[in-house]
Amino acid sequence: MVRLLLVASLISTAFAAPALVWKNNNNNVVHDAEAVHVGCLLSTHAGKSDESSLASVLFSIDRAANGQESLSTITPQLESVAKREASVTHYHVWGGDSRKTVSREARNSVTEGEHVLELDFDEFKGKLSNFKEDKVLRKSNTVVVHISENTPAKDIDATVSAAIDHSAVNTVILTGLRGVEEVKHERTFSRMTLKQEKNASRRRLDEQGEDEEDKKKNNDDFKGIYYVQMTPNIFAGIFFTIFFAMIANIGINCMGMISNSDVYVSKIPSVGREA
């Protein structure tokens, strides 16, 4: 488990804040390297809750003063937590940019009628020890605990271990806010993607405008051209056809009128004498 935490811390320094999830009565161990949103993290791993138990407790550690993600820094000091093997290990959790963002995503992850309680680290320690007497904590389904970067690692180790071992807590999630540089890179990438989409949309509009201009130019090329049912060539062809038919009819009739004499004689009549 110690090696697992060290690996998670190394990956977090290069990519994003990791998240460790402990579930009651769950012996399966899962390692997930895909990017997971902090809201999906809560909605996926939250257990069942009632007046005698909490669905989930999310520990969110603030980033360090230098803007780096803090969980990877204090991980080697969490000796008690390291002895408790996590059910699920997420190596890339995004969306946790600030306390406000984590709290908002936690409220969005629960269903209607469920309550999300937001506490500081010191407040949660007192409420967890008096869980049965604390009506506000018992009515909550999800508890978001914000941990300051100045909180001693031994206190974090003890409180998180106590939450994992507590019978009234079904799921414990330990994560941290992402580093400032990563948030800046993501926002820069988002702006670049949005700019590319706008440029692509503008290109499509320009191409569409060019197509309309080409159609207009083509229509302008045909101005002054009219389609008629009769042209001089067509009229000459029709006239020639009628004239040829008339001449052919006359010629055929004339050929049919040619005939010979009906009476034949043995003596040829004298030349110049009428028969």
Secondary structure, DSSP 8 states (H G I E B T S, - for coil): -HHHHHHHHHHHHHS-EEEEEEETT----EEEEEEEEHHHHHHHH----BTTBBSEEEEEE---TTS--SHHHHGGG-HHHHTS--SEEEEEEE---SHHHHHHHHHHHS-TT--EEEEEHHHHHHHHHTTTT-HHHHH-SEEEEEE-TTS-HHHHHHHHHHHHH-TTBSEEEEEE---HHHHHHHHHHHHHHHHHHHHHHHHHHHHHHHHHHHHHHHHHHTTT----S--HHHHHHHHHHHHHHHHHHHHHHHHHT----S---SS---TT---
